Amino acid sequence: MSKYIDTNGIKLHYLEFGNPGNPTLILMHGLTANAHSFDRLIRGLNNYHVLSVDLRGRGKSDKPDTHYSMQDHAQDILGLMDALELESVSLGGHSFGALLSIYLAANHSERVNKIVLMDAAAQLHPEVKQMVAPSMMRLEQEWPSIDAYMEAAKNAPYADGYWNSDMESYFMADITMTEDDTVRTRSRLPHITQAIEGALGLGVTWLDHIQSIEQPGLLINATEPYGVVGDPILPKELAMETVNMMKNCQYQHVSGNHLTMLFNKGADESAEAINRFLNQQDLSQIA
């Protein structure tokens, strides 16, 4: 169910699934993504009350000109929790959303029970900027029609060979029509650039944040090639560095690359791992 709530000076859009009486898991998407990133994953999380959020500047949430620091994003989520009277929750995030999960767990530990990190760590592939460039470039483009936009999405280097209906619905949620009937993404490059600066700028010490986390964690890692470089965005050895930095974190490999892990077999494998983790079961039984 699509819902809005006022928090931290903006209107935040989120998708709600499951019974509110069940334990709550809040999911937060990647840097340029939207709440529909997790549609397939959520289908495997039947025993939870799941909230999938459009972070500020993305999807159907408000897009202020400024204030895209990690603290701003965190206050949005805390305001959502306050409005829904959620004292503490489990947090899950993909990429940028995983960093936000780390930030919240480290700085607001009393509000976070467990964290699920999907393909994010203290260090990523050294050529990560080149690898994500096609995703960033689409934020400044316009397409003459929805068909043209979808054709470009299907042919993107990170989606080649993986396209399915789940990816199509995600990319459809990413666009809006302009006054002249052309198509462009809902997210704008200046806002995303500010979010990058907020995540990587002065005052954000990820090593300190990661090492301070007391809550149980699960790091889910997809190691198939992403984009033109031909390597994973998060190689296993870098993922394990972060797992070993945390006091209580487990590692789970899943199928797919940094993006397709959310829309294919990797999403089903991730849901199974998350179910086991949130129920404190042994992950070693998962292939």
C-alpha positions in Angstrom: 0.0 0.0 0.0 1.3 3.4 -1.0 1.4 6.0 1.8 2.8 9.4 2.7 3.9 10.9 6.0 5.2 14.3 7.2 8.7 14.0 8.7 11.6 16.3 9.2 10.1 19.0 7.1 9.3 16.9 4.0 6.6 14.5 2.8 8.0 11.1 2.7 6.5 8.3 0.5 6.7 4.7 1.5 5.1 1.3 0.6 3.6 -0.7 3.4 3.3 -4.5 3.4 2.2 -7.1 5.8 0.5 -7.0 9.2 1.5 -4.0 11.4 1.3 -6.4 14.4 4.3 -8.3 13.1 7.9 -7.2 13.7 8.8 -4.2 11.5 11.6 -4.2 8.9 12.3 -0.8 7.2 14.0 -1.2 3.8 16.0 1.7 2.2 17.0 1.6 -1.4 20.2 2.5 -3.3 21.6 5.9 -4.3 19.5 6.6 -7.4 16.7 4.0 -6.8 13.2 4.0 -5.4 11.0 2.0 -3.0 10.0 -0.5 -5.6 13.6 -1.9 -5.5 12.4 -4.5 -3.0 9.1 -5.6 -4.5 10.4 -9.1 -5.3 12.3 -9.4 -2.0 9.3 -8.4 0.0 7.2 -11.2 -1.4 9.4 -13.6 0.5 9.1 -11.8 3.8 5.5 -12.8 4.8 6.0 -12.8 8.5 7.0 -9.2 8.8 5.6 -5.7 8.7 7.7 -4.2 5.9 8.1 -0.5 5.1 10.0 0.3 1.8 10.8 4.0 1.8 11.4 6.5 -1.0 14.4 8.4 0.4 14.2 12.2 0.1 14.9 13.3 -3.4 13.8 10.0 -4.9 10.7 8.3 -6.0 7.5 10.1 -4.9 9.0 11.7 -1.8 9.7 15.4 -1.6 12.8 16.8 -3.3 14.1 19.8 -1.4 16.9 21.8 -3.0 19.3 21.1 0.0 19.8 18.9 3.0 20.9 15.5 1.8 23.4 14.6 4.5 23.3 11.2 6.2 21.9 13.0 9.3 19.0 14.5 7.2 18.2 11.0 5.8 18.4 9.5 9.3 16.1 12.1 10.7 13.5 11.3 8.0 13.5 7.6 9.0 13.4 8.4 12.7 10.4 10.8 12.1 8.7 8.0 10.2 9.2 5.7 13.1 7.9 8.3 15.6 4.8 8.9 13.5 4.0 5.2 13.3 4.9 4.7 17.0 7.7 2.3 16.3 10.1 2.4 19.2 12.6 0.1 17.5 12.9 -1.8 14.2 15.2 -3.9 12.1 16.7 -2.0 9.2 17.7 -3.2 5.8 19.3 -1.3 3.0 20.8 -1.8 -0.5 24.0 0.1 -1.3 23.4 3.7 -0.1 20.5 2.5 1.9 22.8 0.0 3.7 25.2 2.9 4.6 22.1 4.7 6.0 21.3 1.5 8.0 24.9 1.6 9.4 24.6 5.3 10.3 21.3 4.8 12.1 22.6 1.7 14.0 25.7 3.5 15.1 24.2 6.8 16.1 20.7 5.8 17.2 21.3 2.3 18.6 18.3 2.3 20.8 16.0 2.5 17.8 17.6 -0.4 15.8 17.4 -4.1 16.6 19.3 -5.7 13.7 20.7 -4.5 10.4 20.7 -6.1 6.9 23.4 -4.7 4.6 22.9 -5.5 0.9 26.1 -5.1 -1.2 27.6 -2.3 0.8 30.8 -2.2 2.9 33.5 0.2 4.2 35.3 -0.2 0.9 33.9 -1.0 -2.6 35.6 -1.7 -5.9 38.3 0.9 -6.6 36.6 1.8 -9.9 33.1 2.1 -8.4 32.6 5.6 -9.8 33.1 4.4 -13.4 30.9 1.4 -12.7 27.9 3.4 -11.5 28.3 6.2 -14.1 25.6 4.8 -16.5 23.1 4.9 -13.6 24.1 8.5 -12.7 24.0 9.6 -16.4 20.3 8.7 -16.8 19.4 11.3 -14.2 20.1 14.1 -16.7 18.6 12.5 -19.8 15.2 12.8 -21.4 13.5 10.2 -23.6 10.9 10.8 -26.3 8.6 8.1 -25.0 8.2 5.4 -22.3 9.1 2.8 -24.9 12.4 4.5 -25.6 13.2 4.8 -21.9 12.5 1.1 -21.3 14.6 0.1 -24.2 17.5 2.0 -22.8 17.0 0.4 -19.4 16.9 -3.1 -20.9 20.2 -2.4 -22.8 22.1 -0.9 -19.8 25.3 -2.8 -19.1 24.2 -3.7 -15.6 20.9 -5.2 -16.8 22.1 -7.2 -19.8 20.7 -10.7 -19.8 18.7 -10.3 -16.6 15.6 -8.3 -17.6 12.2 -9.5 -16.2 8.9 -8.1 -15.1 10.2 -7.1 -11.6 12.9 -4.9 -13.2 10.4 -3.4 -15.6 8.0 -2.3 -12.7 11.0 -0.9 -10.8 12.2 1.2 -13.8 8.6 2.3 -14.5 8.4 3.7 -10.9 11.5 5.7 -11.6 10.1 8.0 -14.2 7.7 10.9 -14.7 6.2 12.6 -17.8 7.3 16.2 -18.5 5.0 18.9 -19.9 6.0 18.1 -23.5 5.3 14.4 -22.9 8.9 13.3 -22.8 10.1 11.0 -20.1 12.7 11.7 -17.4 13.7 10.2 -14.0 12.1 11.4 -10.8 15.5 11.8 -9.2 17.6 14.8 -10.1 21.4 14.8 -10.4 22.0 17.8 -8.1 20.2 16.1 -5.2 22.0 12.8 -5.8 25.3 14.6 -5.9 24.5 16.1 -2.5 23.7 12.7 -1.2 27.0 11.4 -2.3 28.8 14.3 -0.7 26.8 13.7 2.5 27.9 10.1 2.6 31.5 10.6 1.7 32.2 14.1 3.1 33.9 15.4 6.2 32.5 14.2 9.5 31.2 10.8 8.2 33.7 8.2 9.5 32.4 4.9 8.3 35.1 2.8 9.9 34.2 4.2 13.3 30.5 3.7 12.6 30.9 0.1 11.5 33.2 -0.8 14.4 30.9 0.7 17.0 27.8 -1.3 15.9 26.6 -3.7 18.7 23.5 -5.0 16.9 23.5 -8.3 15.0 24.2 -7.8 11.3 23.9 -9.7 8.0 25.8 -8.6 5.0 24.4 -10.0 1.7 26.8 -9.9 -1.2 26.3 -10.4 -5.0 29.6 -11.0 -6.8 28.7 -11.3 -10.4 30.1 -8.6 -12.8 28.4 -5.2 -12.9 28.7 -2.9 -15.8 31.6 -2.2 -18.2 34.5 -3.0 -15.8 33.5 -6.7 -15.6 34.0 -7.0 -11.8 31.5 -7.0 -8.9 31.0 -3.6 -7.2 31.6 -5.3 -3.8 34.2 -8.1 -4.2 33.9 -10.8 -1.5 37.2 -9.9 0.2 36.1 -6.3 0.8 32.7 -7.5 2.0 34.5 -9.8 4.5 36.6 -6.9 5.8 33.4 -5.2 6.9 31.9 -8.4 8.3 35.0 -8.9 10.4 35.0 -5.2 11.6 31.5 -5.7 13.1 31.1 -7.3 16.5 28.3 -9.7 15.4 27.9 -9.9 11.6 27.3 -12.8 9.3 28.0 -13.1 5.5 25.7 -14.4 2.8 26.5 -14.7 -0.9 23.6 -14.5 -3.4 23.1 -14.7 -7.1 23.3 -11.7 -9.4 25.2 -8.4 -9.6 24.8 -5.2 -7.5 21.5 -4.4 -9.2 20.1 -7.7 -10.5 20.4 -9.3 -7.0 17.2 -7.4 -6.2 15.1 -8.7 -9.1 16.0 -12.3 -9.8 17.1 -15.4 -8.0 19.3 -13.3 -5.7 16.2 -11.6 -4.3 14.7 -15.0 -3.3 17.9 -16.1 -1.8 18.2 -12.8 0.1 14.6 -13.1 1.4 15.5 -16.6 2.7 18.6 -15.4 4.4 16.8 -12.4 6.0 14.1 -14.6 7.3 16.6 -16.9 8.9 18.6 -14.0 10.3 15.7 -12.1 11.8 14.5 -15.4 13.4 18.1 -16.0 14.6 18.4 -19.2 12.7 21.6 -20.7 11.3 22.6 -19.2 7.9 25.0 -22.1 7.1 22.1 -24.2 5.7 21.7 -21.8 2.8 23.7 -22.8 -0.3 
